[in-house]
Amino acid sequence: MTEGVEETGTGEVLIVTGMSGAGRSTVANALEDLDWYVVDNLPPQMLRPLLDLSGRLGSELPRVAAVVDVRGRDLFRELPDRMRELRDRSDLRVVFLDASDEVLVRRFEQVRRPHPLQGNGTLLDGIRRERQALSPMRENADIVIDTSSSNIHQLATRVADLFSAAGAARHTVTVMSFGFKYGLPPDVDLVADMRFLPNPYWDDALRGLTGEDDAVRDYVMAQEGAAEFLDAYAAALRPVLQGYQRENKRHSTVGVGCTGGRHRSVAMARALAERLSNEPGVAVQVRHRDLGRE
């Protein structure tokens, strides 16, 4: 323990290590998307101060991940000893990323970068040196992930499966109402058009209200085709949202439009958001882009 620092409990701690080119950066990015605090290329000697900081900050840093690898050169040799020290005082897990030599050679050739241990030798020389140096780490890892046959999206999905917080959403969908007369939102993934429904604007009792008001919502949803559309569209989105989760697409936007973005689109966006909120692994938020512009 560092002198003068009171030892405190830490949350989850993850060490990410493994072969260069096996996907450490992809794993680090995926962990950040899952709200882990990630430190890349951390010297093993800094692991203990990082855990001390995590312990002091408590809920502000409940899940900490450190990428530690041979880029640390001679400093990396201390990692096994540091790990043994830390396992006794934290919920520490070690993830080792691996891939076949042939795959690693191909990946390095694609990015046209030398292997960190290549020196004056070949790529394969560097890979073999690294594999020998990392052998003890692989043997003592809690999780070994072979990425030989995985692309970056599949690897990120694997990380989400392993390290998402219990009950955490795997995908966030924004249901955005808008008015076609103001133009399509530039960032929507899917668009639905509510102009097939009668416009509440032409009802004097509803004109001054919006789709946020129950009277307008009841009017819109009572129209012929409205309930059928909601049922069918929510059902059609279900496999899409499930596919987004498999492909580790973290965010999407569903646009729901009408003429001015005040009545029909707002009411249907609210109803659709309520329906999608029941989908497993999905968090839903609603945004009314053009509400208040008229």
C-alpha positions as CSV (number, residue, x, y, z in Angstrom):
1,M,0.0,0.0,0.0
2,T,1.3,3.5,-0.8
3,E,2.4,5.2,2.3
4,G,-0.1,7.6,3.8
5,V,-3.0,6.2,1.7
6,E,-5.8,4.4,3.6
7,E,-6.6,1.1,1.9
8,T,-10.2,1.0,0.7
9,G,-12.3,-1.4,-1.2
10,T,-12.4,-1.2,-5.0
11,G,-15.0,-2.1,-7.5
12,E,-14.5,-4.3,-10.5
13,V,-10.9,-4.2,-11.9
14,L,-10.0,-5.6,-15.3
15,I,-6.6,-6.0,-16.8
16,V,-6.6,-6.3,-20.6
17,T,-3.5,-7.8,-22.1
18,G,-2.5,-10.2,-24.9
19,M,-0.9,-10.3,-28.3
20,S,-0.4,-7.2,-30.4
21,G,-2.9,-7.1,-33.2
22,A,-5.3,-9.4,-31.3
23,G,-7.8,-6.6,-30.6
24,R,-6.8,-4.8,-27.4
25,S,-7.8,-1.4,-28.7
26,T,-11.2,-2.8,-29.8
27,V,-11.8,-4.2,-26.3
28,A,-10.7,-0.9,-24.7
29,N,-13.2,1.1,-26.8
30,A,-16.0,-1.4,-26.2
31,L,-15.4,-1.2,-22.4
32,E,-15.5,2.6,-22.6
33,D,-18.9,2.3,-24.3
34,L,-20.0,0.2,-21.4
35,D,-19.0,3.0,-19.0
36,W,-15.8,1.4,-17.7
37,Y,-12.9,3.8,-16.9
38,V,-10.2,2.6,-19.2
39,V,-6.5,3.4,-19.1
40,D,-4.4,2.4,-22.1
41,N,-0.8,1.3,-22.1
42,L,-0.5,1.5,-18.3
43,P,2.8,0.5,-16.8
44,P,2.3,-2.4,-14.3
45,Q,3.9,-0.2,-11.6
46,M,0.9,2.2,-11.9
47,L,-1.8,-0.5,-11.3
48,R,-1.7,-0.1,-7.5
49,P,-2.0,3.7,-7.6
50,L,-4.9,3.3,-10.0
51,L,-6.7,1.0,-7.7
52,D,-6.0,3.3,-4.7
53,L,-7.6,6.1,-6.6
54,S,-10.6,3.9,-7.6
55,G,-11.0,3.0,-3.9
56,R,-11.0,6.6,-2.8
57,L,-13.4,7.7,-5.4
58,G,-15.8,4.8,-4.8
59,S,-18.9,5.1,-7.0
60,E,-17.2,7.6,-9.3
61,L,-14.9,4.9,-10.6
62,P,-16.7,1.6,-9.9
63,R,-15.4,-0.3,-12.9
64,V,-11.8,0.2,-14.0
65,A,-9.9,-1.4,-16.8
66,A,-6.2,-1.1,-17.6
67,V,-4.6,-2.2,-20.9
68,V,-1.1,-3.5,-20.1
69,D,1.1,-5.0,-22.8
70,V,4.6,-5.3,-24.2
71,R,4.6,-1.7,-25.3
72,G,5.8,-1.1,-21.8
73,R,9.0,-2.8,-22.7
74,D,11.1,-3.8,-19.7
75,L,8.4,-2.4,-17.3
76,F,6.0,-5.1,-18.5
77,R,8.0,-7.8,-16.9
78,E,6.7,-6.9,-13.5
79,L,3.0,-7.5,-14.5
80,P,2.8,-11.1,-13.1
81,D,4.1,-9.9,-9.7
82,R,1.8,-6.9,-9.6
83,M,-1.2,-9.1,-10.5
84,R,-0.5,-11.5,-7.6
85,E,-0.4,-8.5,-5.2
86,L,-3.6,-7.0,-6.5
87,R,-5.8,-10.1,-6.6
88,D,-6.0,-10.2,-2.8
89,R,-7.4,-6.7,-2.5
90,S,-9.7,-6.3,-5.4
91,D,-12.2,-8.0,-7.7
92,L,-9.5,-8.4,-10.3
93,R,-9.9,-10.3,-13.6
94,V,-7.5,-10.7,-16.4
95,V,-8.5,-10.9,-20.1
96,F,-6.0,-12.2,-22.6
97,L,-6.5,-11.5,-26.3
98,D,-5.0,-14.0,-28.7
99,A,-5.0,-14.9,-32.4
100,S,-3.1,-17.2,-34.6
101,D,0.3,-16.2,-35.9
102,E,-1.0,-16.2,-39.5
103,V,-3.8,-13.8,-38.6
104,L,-1.6,-11.5,-36.6
105,V,0.9,-11.3,-39.6
106,R,-2.0,-10.4,-41.9
107,R,-3.3,-7.7,-39.6
108,F,0.1,-6.1,-39.2
109,E,0.6,-6.1,-43.0
110,Q,-2.8,-4.5,-43.5
111,V,-1.9,-1.5,-41.2
112,R,1.7,-1.4,-42.4
113,R,3.1,-1.1,-38.9
114,P,6.0,-3.0,-37.3
115,H,5.5,-5.3,-34.4
116,P,6.7,-3.7,-31.1
117,L,9.2,-6.6,-30.6
118,Q,10.2,-7.0,-34.2
119,G,13.5,-5.1,-34.0
120,N,15.6,-6.0,-37.1
121,G,13.8,-9.3,-37.6
122,T,10.6,-10.2,-39.4
123,L,7.0,-9.7,-38.2
124,L,6.9,-13.4,-37.3
125,D,10.0,-13.0,-35.2
126,G,8.4,-10.3,-33.2
127,I,5.2,-12.3,-32.8
128,R,7.1,-15.3,-31.5
129,R,9.0,-13.2,-29.0
130,E,5.9,-11.7,-27.7
131,R,4.1,-15.0,-27.5
132,Q,6.9,-16.4,-25.4
133,A,7.0,-13.4,-23.1
134,L,3.2,-13.5,-22.6
135,S,3.0,-17.3,-22.0
136,P,2.7,-16.9,-18.2
137,M,0.0,-14.2,-18.6
138,R,-2.1,-16.4,-20.8
139,E,-1.8,-19.4,-18.5
140,N,-3.1,-17.3,-15.5
141,A,-5.7,-15.3,-17.4
142,D,-9.3,-15.5,-16.2
143,I,-10.7,-15.1,-19.7
144,V,-8.9,-15.9,-23.0
145,I,-10.5,-14.6,-26.2
146,D,-9.2,-15.9,-29.5
147,T,-10.0,-13.3,-32.1
148,S,-8.6,-15.2,-35.1
149,S,-12.1,-15.5,-36.8
150,S,-13.7,-12.4,-35.3
151,N,-14.1,-8.9,-36.8
152,I,-14.1,-5.8,-34.6
153,H,-17.9,-5.8,-34.3
154,Q,-18.1,-9.4,-33.2
155,L,-15.3,-8.8,-30.7
156,A,-17.1,-5.7,-29.3
157,T,-20.3,-7.8,-29.0
158,R,-18.4,-10.5,-27.1
159,V,-17.1,-7.8,-24.7
160,A,-20.6,-6.5,-24.1
161,D,-21.8,-10.0,-23.4
162,L,-19.0,-10.5,-20.8
163,F,-18.7,-7.1,-19.1
164,S,-22.0,-5.3,-19.3
165,A,-23.5,-4.3,-15.9
166,A,-26.3,-6.5,-14.9
167,G,-29.5,-5.3,-16.5
168,A,-27.7,-2.6,-18.5
169,A,-29.1,-1.6,-21.9
170,R,-27.2,-2.9,-24.9
171,H,-28.7,-0.4,-27.3
172,T,-30.3,3.1,-26.9
173,V,-32.9,4.1,-29.4
174,T,-34.1,7.7,-29.8
175,V,-37.6,8.1,-31.1
176,M,-37.7,11.6,-32.7
177,S,-40.8,13.4,-33.9
178,F,-40.4,16.0,-36.6
179,G,-42.2,18.0,-39.2
180,F,-41.5,17.2,-42.9
181,K,-41.9,20.9,-43.8
182,Y,-38.7,21.6,-41.8
183,G,-36.8,18.8,-43.5
184,L,-35.7,15.3,-42.6
185,P,-33.5,15.0,-39.6
186,P,-30.0,14.3,-40.9
187,D,-29.1,11.7,-38.2
188,V,-32.1,9.3,-38.4
189,D,-31.7,5.7,-39.2
190,L,-35.3,4.9,-40.0
191,V,-38.3,7.1,-40.9
192,A,-42.1,6.7,-40.5
193,D,-44.6,9.0,-42.0
194,M,-47.8,9.8,-40.1
195,R,-49.4,11.9,-42.8
196,F,-51.7,9.0,-43.6
197,L,-53.7,9.9,-40.5
198,P,-56.2,12.8,-40.3
199,N,-54.6,16.0,-39.0
200,P,-55.8,17.2,-35.6
201,Y,-54.9,20.7,-36.7
202,W,-58.3,20.9,-38.5
203,D,-60.2,20.3,-35.3
204,D,-60.7,23.6,-33.6
205,A,-60.7,22.0,-30.1
206,L,-57.3,20.3,-30.8
207,R,-55.5,22.9,-32.9
208,G,-53.8,24.7,-30.0
209,L,-52.8,21.5,-28.3
210,T,-49.9,19.1,-29.1
211,G,-49.3,15.4,-29.2
212,E,-48.1,15.6,-25.6
213,D,-51.8,16.3,-24.6
214,D,-53.9,13.3,-24.0
215,A,-56.8,14.7,-26.0
216,V,-54.6,14.8,-29.1
217,R,-53.1,11.4,-28.4
218,D,-56.5,9.8,-28.0
219,Y,-57.7,11.4,-31.2
220,V,-54.7,10.2,-33.2
221,M,-54.7,6.7,-31.8
222,A,-58.4,6.3,-32.5
223,Q,-58.0,6.9,-36.2
224,E,-58.3,4.1,-38.6
225,G,-55.0,2.5,-39.2
226,A,-53.2,4.1,-36.2
227,A,-53.2,1.1,-33.8
228,E,-52.5,-1.3,-36.7
229,F,-49.5,0.8,-37.7
230,L,-48.2,0.9,-34.1
231,D,-48.5,-2.8,-33.7
232,A,-46.9,-3.6,-37.1
233,Y,-44.1,-1.1,-36.8
234,A,-43.1,-2.1,-33.3
235,A,-43.0,-5.7,-34.4
236,A,-40.9,-4.8,-37.5
237,L,-38.4,-2.9,-35.3
238,R,-38.0,-5.8,-32.9
239,P,-35.6,-7.8,-35.1
240,V,-33.8,-4.6,-36.1
241,L,-33.1,-3.7,-32.5
242,Q,-32.0,-7.2,-31.8
243,G,-29.6,-7.1,-34.8
244,Y,-28.2,-3.8,-33.7
245,Q,-27.3,-5.4,-30.3
246,R,-25.7,-8.4,-32.0
247,E,-23.6,-6.0,-34.2
248,N,-22.8,-3.8,-31.1
249,K,-24.5,-0.8,-32.7
250,R,-25.0,1.2,-29.5
251,H,-27.4,4.0,-30.7
252,S,-30.0,4.5,-33.3
253,T,-32.7,7.1,-34.1
254,V,-36.2,6.4,-35.4
255,G,-37.8,9.4,-37.0
256,V,-41.6,9.8,-36.8
257,G,-42.8,12.6,-39.0
258,C,-46.0,14.6,-39.8
259,T,-46.5,17.9,-41.6
260,G,-45.5,20.3,-38.8
261,G,-44.2,18.0,-36.1
262,R,-46.8,19.1,-33.6
263,H,-49.7,16.6,-33.4
264,R,-49.6,13.2,-35.1
265,S,-45.8,12.6,-35.0
266,V,-45.6,13.6,-31.4
267,A,-48.4,11.4,-30.3
268,M,-47.2,8.4,-32.3
269,A,-43.6,8.9,-31.1
270,R,-44.8,8.7,-27.5
271,A,-46.8,5.6,-28.2
272,L,-43.9,3.9,-30.1
273,A,-41.4,4.8,-27.4
274,E,-43.7,3.2,-24.8
275,R,-43.9,0.0,-26.9
276,L,-40.2,-0.2,-27.5
277,S,-39.3,0.3,-23.9
278,N,-40.5,-3.3,-23.3
279,E,-37.8,-4.7,-25.6
280,P,-35.0,-6.5,-23.7
281,G,-31.6,-4.8,-23.7
282,V,-33.1,-1.5,-25.1
283,A,-33.2,1.9,-23.5
284,V,-35.6,4.4,-25.1
285,Q,-35.6,8.1,-25.1
286,V,-38.0,10.5,-26.9
287,R,-37.2,13.8,-28.6
288,H,-39.6,16.2,-30.3
289,R,-37.4,18.1,-32.7
290,D,-39.9,20.6,-34.0
291,L,-42.4,20.9,-31.1
292,G,-42.8,24.6,-30.3
293,R,-41.7,26.0,-33.7
294,E,-45.2,27.0,-34.7
